[in-house]
Amino acid sequence: MVNGYTHVEHGFGPVWDAESRLLILGSMPSPKSREASFYYMHPRNRFWPVMEAVFADDANDITGDTAESRRSFALRHHFALWDVIASCDITGAADSSIRNAVPNDLTPILQAAPIIHVFTTGTKSAQLYRTLIKPRLIARGIAIPMTPLPSTSPANASMRLSDLVAQYSNAMRNALSAQD
């Protein structure tokens, strides 16, 4: 730790398969998520309640609270998960403190799965996507639309769950209907 910053490595890979149509990118997993080796595992993060509200087919179609149940939910509903950053220096879980970010290479997923749209969760992931990833994709001839969405983190307390659900639902529905 230097000046309150800790160098962190992502620590686990993406969730996707050959049927993934949407790619959802965070910035860097929180300490709780890195500890669990899975995405959005902080108990107060609203990502999974939002995904359940947006994608669940019925009352029995739930995300659950384990990494495996959440992985199954994501794949069943054809969305992939990863993060913009492979490693960085950060203070705690504060996206605003991220520096020295090294991006993940999204090319393998984008070339192997029929991803039609990328979504970023939070201001920092959108900013890092635009500066670190988009130029690399363009250089490789990959053009894919990206929509920034609000963070589901408990740090974004000004956004109510119902507002997050509405924004995510509208954005994802629009992306999917544009391709149908």
N, C-alpha and C positions, 0 to 999 in steps of 0.2 A: 504494500500500500504506500503510495507516494502522494503527499498533500491531500489525503482523504480519498484518493482514487485507487481503485483496484482494477488490475488487468483481468478481464474475464474472457473465456472462450465459450462459444455457444454450448458445446457439450453434447448435443444430440441432433439427429438429422431431421429432414422434412417428413411430413405425412402426405402421401399422395399415392395414386395408382393410375393405371392406364385409362380410367374413366373420369378422372378429376377434371372439372370444367372451370372452377373458380380457384384462384390462388389468393389466400389471405396471409398478409405479411405483417408481423409486428416488427419492433425494432430489435430488441435483445431480450431474452427471457429474464424474468425477475429472479431474484434469489430462490424463491419458493418453487418456481418452475424449473430452474436448473437443478435444484435438489430432487425434484420428482422426475426429472428428465422428460418433461412434457410441457405442452403449451398451456398458458393461462391457468396455472394451478393455484394461484393465490386464492384463498377462499372468498375474498371480497371482490375479486375481479368478476365483472359481469359478462365476460365473453361467452361462456357456455350457456347461461340463461338466455342471452340474446340469440345465439345459434339455435337453441331449442325452440324459441318463439318464432324464429324465421323459417326453420326447415322441418320441424316435427310434423309428421303426417297425422298423428293422433296422440291421445293421452299416454299410450304405451311406448311411444317413440321418444325416449329420453336420452339425454347425454350421459347421465350417471355422474359419478364423482371420481372414477378411476381413470388412469391414462388409457387403459385398454378400451373401456366403454366409450370414452370420448374419441379415441382413434376410430373405432367402429362407426360411431355416429358421423364423423367427418367423411369417411370413405363411402358410407351408405348414401350420403347426400351429395356426393361428388364435389366436395371442396377440399383443397389441399391447404396445408399449413406449413409455414416456415417463417423465417425472420430475415430482414434485410442484412443484418450484421452477423458475421462469423466470429468476430472478436472486437473488443474495444476496451477503453478505460472508462470506468463509471463509478459514481458514488452511489452505493446502495442500489435502488431500482429507479433512480431519477433519470428519465430520458433526457431531460434538459442538461444533465451533466456529461453526456456521452462525448467522448473525444477519441481521436486516433482510431476511428472505425474502419474495419476491414470488411468489405461486403461478401456475402455469400454469392456463389455463381448459380443463378437461376436457370441457365441455359439447359442443363440436362432435363429438368422438369418440363420446361416450355417446349422442348423438342420431342419429348416422349409422351406427353399427355395432351389431350385436346383442350388446353386452358384457353378460355376465351376472354378472360378479364382478370386483372389483378386489383386487389383491394389492400390498402394499407390501414392499419389501425393506430391512429394517433398522428399528431403533427410531426413528430420527429421521424417516424418511419416513412412518412410521405416525403419529407425533405431529403432524407438519406437515399430513398429510392430514386428520386429525381437527380440527385447529384452523383451517386455512386453506381447505381445499377442501370438506369435508363440509357446513359451513353454507351455502356458496354453492350447492351442489347441491340441498340441501333447499329453499332459497329458490326454486329454479327448478322444484321439483316432481320432482326426480330422486332416487329412492331405490334405491341399489344396495349390496349387501353388500360389505364390505371385510374382508380377513383379513391381519393382519400376519405376515410371514415373517422369518426371521433373515437378516441380512446375509450376502452371499456374498463380501464384501470380505476381503482378506488380513488386515485389522485384526481380523477376527472369527476369530482363529486357534483359539479354543477349540472351534469347531464343525468336526467332521470332515466331509469330503465326503460320506460315506455318510449321516451324520445330516442334512445339508442335503437330499440327494436324498430321503430318507424323508419329511421334513417337507413339502417342496415337492410331492412326488408325492401324498401323502395329501390335502393341502389342495386341490390342483387337481383331483384325481379326485373328491373330495367335491363341489366346486363344479359340475363338469360333470355328475355323476350326479344332483344335485339338480334340474337343469334338464331332464333327459331323461325 
